[in-house]
C-alpha cells in the first residue's frame, strides 16, 4: 500500500490508515444518508402539494397519499440506519460491533410495533362490539362486526406472539 508500503510499515501507521479509511467510509455513508433523506423529504413535499392541487381527483389523491407513506417509510429507514450503522456497526471506528445495542434496538422496535398493533386491535375490537350491539337485528351489519372482531382477535394474538417470541429468543440483560 502506498508507494513504499508505508501503510504496513508499523502497527501504528496501519492503525492510522485504518482510522482514515473508516472516516472516509463513514463520510460516504453520511453523504448517502443525507442524499436519500433529502430526496424523501422532497418527495413528501411534492406529494403533499400534488394532494392539495388535485383534491378533486380521487385517483391522484390516492397516488399522492401512497407517495407520502413511502416517503415517510424512507425517512424511518434512514433514521434507523443512522442508529444501526453508526452506533452498532461503526462503533469506535469499526473496531467492535455493539451486539448488545443491536439486541436492544431489535427488542425496542419489535415491542413498539407489537404495542401499536395491539392497541389498534383492541380499538378495533371495541369498535366492532359497538357495531354489533348497535345493529343487533341487522344481519349484514352484525356480520361486518363479527369480521372486524375476528381480525382484531388475530391482531391481538399476533402482537402477543411477537412480544413473546422476541422476549424468549432475544433476551436482553436488565429487561425483565
VOGU-3710 file (C-alpha; in Angstrom, 3 decimals, decimal comma):
1> xxxxxxxxxx> 0,000/0,000/0,000  1,304/3,401/-0,895  4,455/3,981/-2,914  6,809/2,324/-0,453  4,369/0,212/1,553  4,088/2,806/4,320  0,670/1,521/5,435  2,106/-1,712/6,737  5,445/-0,255/7,871  4,362/-0,311/11,518
11> xxxxxxxxxx> 1,355/-1,177/13,590  0,721/2,490/14,378  0,729/3,514/10,710  -1,629/0,649/9,829  -3,981/1,764/12,613  -3,744/5,379/11,417  -4,585/4,431/7,820  -7,416/2,196/9,067  -8,880/5,125/11,031  -8,587/7,327/7,940
21> xxxxxxxxxx> -10,318/4,658/5,839  -13,051/4,287/8,457  -13,579/8,042/8,471  -13,798/8,024/4,670  -16,372/5,189/4,662  -18,349/6,970/7,380  -18,299/10,177/5,323  -19,523/8,369/2,210  -22,270/6,720/4,229  -23,301/10,052/5,767
31> xxxxxxxxxx> -23,442/11,630/2,298  -25,671/8,815/1,017  -27,861/9,079/4,094  -28,323/12,847/3,662  -28,925/12,447/-0,088  -31,600/9,760/0,357  -33,198/11,672/3,240  -33,302/14,842/1,145  -34,962/13,001/-1,736  -37,529/11,521/0,681
41> xxxxxxxxxx> -38,334/14,966/2,110  -38,592/16,444/-1,404  -40,963/13,657/-2,475  -43,003/14,218/0,688  -43,366/17,918/-0,104  -44,189/17,280/-3,775  -46,780/14,624/-2,904  -48,383/16,951/-0,352  -48,528/19,745/-2,921  -49,994/17,361/-5,512
51> xxxxxxxxxx> -52,578/16,244/-2,977  -53,630/19,860/-2,392  -53,762/20,749/-6,086  -55,658/17,620/-7,180  -58,041/17,382/-4,241  -60,998/16,777/-6,576  -59,355/13,806/-8,334  -59,556/10,754/-6,066  -57,077/8,728/-8,139  -54,409/11,456/-7,960
61> xxxxxxxxxx> -55,015/11,910/-4,235  -54,621/8,154/-3,697  -51,318/8,118/-5,596  -50,085/11,152/-3,648  -51,092/9,515/-0,373  -49,121/6,398/-1,353  -46,053/8,526/-2,152  -46,403/10,286/1,205  -46,401/6,955/3,042  -43,425/5,730/1,011
71> xxxxxxxxxx> -41,530/8,947/1,801  -42,274/8,571/5,495  -41,132/4,947/5,338  -37,908/6,090/3,626  -37,269/8,646/6,366  -37,849/5,998/9,042  -35,396/3,666/7,296  -32,798/6,452/7,077  -33,283/7,171/10,775  -32,916/3,509/11,702
81> xxxxxxxxxx> -29,843/3,169/9,512  -28,301/6,084/11,408  -28,634/4,151/14,642  -27,720/0,755/13,208  -24,693/1,766/11,181  -23,181/4,491/13,342  -23,996/3,151/16,816  -23,754/-0,588/16,209  -21,541/-1,363/13,196  -19,120/1,597/13,247
91> xxxxxxxxxx> -18,798/1,927/16,996  -15,239/3,058/17,821  -14,289/3,376/14,118  -15,453/-0,160/13,383  -13,113/-1,851/15,857  -16,031/-3,524/17,583  -19,654/-4,269/16,850  -22,046/-3,462/19,685  -24,132/-6,637/19,753  -25,943/-5,673/22,957
101> xxxxxxxxxx> -27,048/-2,341/21,448  -28,292/-4,259/18,390  -30,324/-6,565/20,612  -31,784/-3,621/22,489  -32,728/-1,943/19,202  -34,373/-5,125/17,882  -36,338/-5,596/21,093  -37,377/-1,930/21,188  -38,608/-1,909/17,585  -40,476/-5,187/17,967
111> xxxxxxxxxx> -42,075/-4,172/21,251  -43,111/-0,819/19,772  -44,686/-2,464/16,728  -46,386/-5,114/18,873  -47,815/-2,447/21,190  -49,080/-0,334/18,262  -50,683/-3,374/16,601  -52,157/-4,493/19,926  -53,579/-1,033/20,644  -55,125/-0,775/17,174
121> xxxxxxxxxx> -56,534/-4,310/17,502  -58,102/-3,549/20,885  -59,605/-0,352/19,459  -60,978/-2,316/16,501  -62,430/-4,916/18,892  -64,193/-2,212/20,911  -65,481/-0,611/17,693  -66,741/-3,990/16,450  -68,500/-4,599/19,756  -70,138/-1,207/19,481
131> xxxxxxxxxx> -71,278/-2,009/15,915  -72,566/-5,414/16,984  -74,644/-4,039/19,848  -75,868/-1,044/17,867  -77,001/-3,128/14,861  -78,174/-6,259/16,636  -81,108/-7,017/14,327  -79,316/-6,213/11,068  -77,587/-9,371/9,785  -75,331/-7,516/7,341
141> xxxxxxxxxx> -74,025/-5,084/9,953  -73,549/-7,791/12,597  -71,679/-9,899/10,029  -69,362/-6,943/9,389  -68,884/-6,522/13,137  -68,029/-10,226/13,505  -65,410/-9,949/10,747  -63,860/-6,941/12,460  -63,840/-8,796/15,795  -62,168/-11,806/14,183
151> xxxxxxxxxx> -59,481/-9,583/12,635  -58,984/-7,784/15,954  -58,523/-11,076/17,815  -55,951/-12,165/15,216  -54,152/-8,819/15,666  -54,079/-9,211/19,442  -52,745/-12,767/19,153  -50,068/-11,710/16,652  -48,970/-8,789/18,828  -48,749/-11,016/21,898
161> xxxxxxxxxx> -46,898/-13,706/19,930  -44,383/-11,173/18,567  -43,694/-9,880/22,060  -43,363/-13,407/23,480  -41,089/-14,646/20,686  -38,735/-11,687/20,958  -38,668/-11,887/24,759  -37,819/-15,605/24,519  -35,388/-15,644/21,579  -33,544/-12,351/22,166
171> xxxxxx> -33,025/-11,960/25,888  -31,723/-8,541/26,886  -29,842/-8,152/30,134  -31,661/-5,928/32,597  -35,027/-6,216/30,791  -37,336/-8,488/32,691
//
